[in-house]
Amino acid sequence: MRKLWIGIVILMLFNACKSNTKTALPILGYKTPVTKTVNGKTVTDTEYATIPPFKFVNQYADTITQKNLDGKIYVADFFFTTCPSICPVMHRNMLNVYKEFKDDDNFRIISHTIDPKYDTVPVLKRYADKLGIAGNTWWLLHGEKGDTYKIAKSYLQSVSEKNPKGEYIHDGFFILIDKQKRIRGTYEGTDPAEVTKLIADIKTLKADPDQITAK
Amino acid sequence: MKIKAIGAIAILLIIIGASCQSDDQIEFKRYYSGGSLVYQQHCQNCHGDKGQGLSSLIPPLTDSTYLKQNKAVLACFIKNGLKRKITVAGRTFDDDMQADDIAPLEIAKVLTYVSNSFGNKMGTVTLQQVQDDLRNCK
């Protein structure tokens, strides 16, 4: 009888842990308290950092702004096509994300080139074709260098000019953004295990009531 | 005392075990394990941990026929890079591979690793072979 009780307790603990993993993803980035007056009452709310408006061009030479991502969950990263170090690893892993969600019109991947001088629109199109991506799920974005470097900061990413050896130094993170354009996760794009977690987190985020109702 | 005796027997067994391998086998193992480290540092980012390449951007290293047919120029590919169209595993690749000026011994090791991994089985690529091949690079 005693053993049975122990067994039940263990089972309950196990189930408790299981339900914990279902909790919503955190909201990352800077938070600012905002005090507003609603119906004559003063309330303080937390405002989360969001990705600011932008304007870039994709591999099809279409202009892409933040409006094209309205109502969509998306993943962003920074790369360049001639990158000999981490980019092939990142995009080998990102292909798994692409394959998982390519039929979902409310999901996008955007990859910003940090070498716009070489990575012109035709170069990006050629890269996309060779990578084996088609349609509008995964956009490779070209823009002014200053604009790209500025928006990288909003994604909490560090990118910089070529070092004396002629190499670009940049972070290899994949950043998950929700429909309200808030950061919900960062993942080491070179690590297959982290990218598997990203895929799981995208599914969790898609099922979040807050995301289902958002437009 | 007992521990010492067991230790002595163990060492003896290891020595006997090692001496059973031919010099060729030992050389192969040394090249192969050294080559796996060179591969991780110089090749794996692009060609992948399983030699799978990346779509049509980076060729896989799993095409044994290609490797056999081009055995004599593989060392040159590593040292001088590759800037022409090639057909591997039935697909064409025309992006540049960067030159990587590593020592001939490292080339021999990494070629031994690649040509005996990912489903390939071509035996040891010796330092002598690599030095000869490098002299004939175009």
Interface residues (C-beta under 8 A of the other chain):
Chain A: P84 S85 I86 P88 V89 H91 R92 L95 Y127 D129 K130 L131 G132
Chain B: N45 C46 G48 Q52 L54 S55 S56 L57 I58 D95 Q98
